[in-house]
Amino acid sequence: MKLQQLKYLLAIVDNGLNITAAAERMYTSQPGVSKQLKLLEEELGMQLFTRKGKSLGGITPAGHQVIGRARIIMREAENIRSLASDYYEEKEGSLSIATTHTQARYVLPDIVAEFRKRFPKVGLNLHQGTSEQIADMVAANDIDFAIATGSSELFADLMLVPSYRWDRAIVVPKGHDLTKLNRRITLHDLAKFPLVTYVFSFGGQSSLKRAFEDEGLEPDVVFTARDADVIKTYVRMGLGVGIVASMAADCTNNKDLQVIDAEGLFPRSTTWIGYRKDAVLRRYMFDFIQLFAPHVSSQQLDNIRRATSQEDIDEMFDASKLPVRGGCEEGVTEAA
């Protein structure tokens, strides 16, 4: 039994047994509320409501007793939270973040600058690494937040908040043959040239590698690196065609390089920000989450604070469209 299930139960009751209205009030999806109600009834081994088709008809005698006790439990839970409010409201402390080079170099600078304005007495520590290295830092309890893309299997002990989606971009020297096609580039076009890309892109279950394989193509990867700036350096040397995250294309500073949009060539990736399930987060930490993922509403942020499992968070964003972060002048746009 979870507190979130009891919250959904009370929301249903307080909204006239209307599950859709309860879901809207909780900023989640109707299927998610229905699923949690079913799981709660199965765990208790009793029906809390009578049914009329797919709708709730009334509260059973056992349901009345459970609802009464649920209200007591939720009041006590709120009392416990109030005890921690002083700690939560503190504006001094430290925040340690582990992330990849792309996030640290191309996404976080503006966010960190705004965070410092709001919380000048909070010290920031930024660590960079691969997903595997970030996972090691999490395991060692060295960081407060992890920011990465995919690889959720490495972070089973974290609560992951989906933040935005992104595509890849192709980087070539100006005047390269790929810039003269006068049409959308294809994987068949890319496969004709040596490629320079991230280390992890062609290992394991890489979506980039699968995209080529699905077309029956074998890419010629001649150089890999963990740093997008290193990749661009070797593209400048003429070693090959670069494939990087769209945020790392950085068109404004590429006097000798040209960026080609690769939207649709490869599956979109989702970046998340995560924290340990047992962590007690302060207000400034939640502010950082909202700066990094501004699509998260204040109500959702409060629900995240109270979430007890990844399932709770997944349900919050089940019906949400994440913003898409592009490269160059595109910035962050609404999802299509």
SVG drawing of the C-alpha trace seen along z (x, -y; Angstrom):
<svg xmlns="http://www.w3.org/2000/svg" viewBox="-24 -37 67 48">
<polyline fill="none" stroke="black" stroke-width="0.4" points="0.0,0.0 1.3,-3.4 0.5,-6.9 -0.1,-7.9 -2.8,-5.2 -4.5,-6.7 -4.3,-10.1 -6.0,-8.9 -8.6,-7.2 -9.5,-10.4 -9.4,-12.4 -12.0,-10.1 -14.2,-10.4 -13.8,-14.2 -14.7,-14.5 -18.0,-12.7 -16.6,-9.3 -15.5,-10.8 -12.2,-9.3 -11.5,-11.7 -12.1,-14.7 -9.9,-13.1 -7.1,-12.6 -7.3,-16.2 -7.1,-17.4 -4.0,-15.3 -2.5,-16.3 -2.2,-12.8 -4.0,-10.5 -7.4,-8.7 -5.9,-5.3 -3.2,-5.8 -5.7,-6.6 -7.9,-3.6 -4.9,-1.3 -3.8,-2.4 -7.3,-2.0 -7.4,1.6 -4.0,2.4 -5.2,1.1 -8.4,3.1 -6.5,6.2 -4.0,5.8 -6.7,5.2 -8.8,8.1 -12.0,6.1 -14.0,3.7 -14.0,0.1 -16.6,-1.0 -19.7,0.5 -19.6,0.4 -22.0,-0.7 -20.4,0.5 -17.1,-1.3 -18.2,-4.0 -18.2,-4.0 -21.7,-3.7 -21.1,-4.1 -18.9,-3.4 -19.0,0.1 -19.3,0.4 -15.7,1.6 -14.8,-1.4 -16.2,-3.9 -13.9,-2.4 -10.8,-2.4 -11.5,-6.0 -11.9,-7.2 -8.5,-5.7 -6.9,-6.9 -7.8,-10.5 -6.2,-10.0 -3.0,-8.6 -2.8,-11.5 -3.2,-14.0 -0.4,-12.4 1.8,-12.2 1.2,-16.0 2.2,-16.5 5.5,-14.7 6.1,-16.8 5.6,-20.0 8.3,-18.9 10.7,-18.9 9.6,-22.2 12.4,-24.2 15.0,-21.9 13.2,-22.1 13.1,-25.9 16.8,-26.3 18.6,-28.4 22.1,-27.5 24.0,-24.3 25.5,-22.5 24.3,-20.7 26.4,-18.1 25.5,-17.2 26.9,-14.4 26.2,-14.7 27.7,-14.2 29.9,-16.7 27.1,-17.7 24.8,-18.7 27.5,-20.4 28.8,-22.4 25.7,-23.2 22.6,-22.9 23.6,-23.8 25.4,-27.1 22.3,-29.3 20.5,-27.2 23.4,-27.4 23.7,-31.1 20.0,-31.6 20.3,-29.2 23.2,-31.2 21.2,-34.4 18.4,-32.7 20.6,-30.9 24.0,-32.6 24.7,-30.8 24.4,-27.3 27.7,-25.8 27.6,-23.9 29.8,-20.9 29.6,-19.6 31.0,-16.2 31.2,-15.0 31.3,-11.4 29.7,-8.7 26.4,-7.1 28.4,-4.3 30.6,-6.7 27.6,-8.7 26.0,-5.5 29.2,-4.8 28.9,-8.2 25.3,-7.5 26.3,-4.2 29.0,-5.9 26.4,-8.4 28.7,-11.2 26.0,-13.3 22.5,-14.8 21.4,-14.8 22.2,-12.8 21.5,-14.1 21.7,-11.7 20.0,-10.3 18.4,-6.9 20.3,-4.1 17.6,-3.9 18.6,-0.3 21.8,-1.8 19.8,-4.0 17.2,-1.7 17.8,-3.4 16.9,-6.8 13.7,-8.7 13.9,-10.0 12.0,-13.1 11.8,-13.3 13.0,-16.7 13.2,-17.1 13.8,-15.3 16.4,-15.9 17.6,-14.8 21.0,-14.4 22.8,-16.7 25.4,-16.1 28.5,-18.3 30.7,-18.6 33.4,-21.0 31.8,-23.8 31.5,-22.9 31.2,-19.1 29.3,-17.0 26.5,-16.4 25.7,-20.1 25.0,-20.1 22.2,-17.5 19.4,-20.0 17.2,-17.5 16.8,-15.8 19.8,-13.7 19.3,-9.9 21.2,-7.1 22.3,-5.8 24.0,-9.2 25.7,-9.0 26.9,-5.4 29.0,-6.6 31.3,-8.6 33.6,-7.8 31.8,-8.8 33.0,-10.4 30.7,-10.1 30.3,-9.4 31.9,-6.4 28.7,-4.9 26.8,-5.5 27.9,-2.2 28.0,0.1 25.4,2.3 21.8,1.3 22.6,-2.1 19.6,-3.5 21.9,-5.1 23.5,-1.8 20.1,-0.1 18.9,-2.8 21.7,-1.9 21.1,1.9 17.4,1.5 18.3,0.1 20.7,2.9 23.7,0.6 27.1,1.0 28.4,-2.5 32.2,-3.2 33.0,-4.5 36.6,-5.7 36.8,-7.7 34.8,-7.9 35.1,-10.3 33.1,-11.1 33.3,-14.9 31.3,-16.6 34.0,-19.3 36.6,-16.6 34.4,-15.1 34.2,-18.5 37.9,-19.0 38.5,-15.8 35.7,-16.7 37.7,-19.9 40.8,-17.7 38.8,-16.0 38.7,-12.6 35.0,-12.1 31.4,-13.3 30.4,-14.1 27.2,-13.0 26.5,-14.8 23.6,-15.8 21.7,-18.7 22.5,-20.9 26.2,-20.4 26.0,-21.6 26.6,-25.2 26.1,-26.8 27.0,-30.4 30.7,-29.4 31.2,-27.1 32.9,-29.4 34.5,-26.5 31.8,-23.8 28.3,-23.4 25.4,-21.8 22.9,-19.5 19.6,-18.8 19.2,-15.0 15.7,-15.1 13.9,-11.9 17.0,-9.9 17.4,-8.5 15.0,-7.9 14.6,-10.9 16.4,-10.7 15.0,-11.7 17.1,-13.4 16.1,-13.1 17.2,-14.5 17.3,-11.9 17.8,-11.8 18.0,-8.9 14.8,-7.5 15.8,-8.0 17.0,-11.6 15.5,-14.4 15.5,-17.3 15.6,-21.0 13.6,-23.7 16.6,-24.9 16.9,-21.4 13.4,-21.5 14.0,-24.9 16.9,-23.4 14.7,-20.7 12.2,-23.2 14.9,-25.3 16.2,-22.3 12.7,-21.0 10.6,-24.2 7.6,-22.3 7.1,-20.8 4.3,-22.7 4.4,-23.8 1.7,-21.2 3.7,-18.4 6.8,-19.6 4.8,-19.2 3.7,-15.7 7.3,-14.8 8.3,-15.8 5.7,-13.4 6.3,-10.6 7.4,-7.3 8.2,-5.3 9.2,-5.7 5.8,-4.5 4.3,-7.6 6.5,-9.9 5.8,-8.0 2.1,-8.4 2.4,-12.1 4.0,-12.5 2.2,-9.7 0.0,-12.0 2.5,-14.9 4.4,-16.0 8.0,-16.8 9.6,-19.9 12.2,-19.3 15.6,-20.9 17.1,-21.8 20.5,-23.0 21.7,-26.4 19.0,-29.1 16.1,-26.7 16.5,-26.5 13.7,-24.7 10.3,-24.2 7.1,-22.6 6.8,-18.9 4.9,-18.3"/>
</svg>
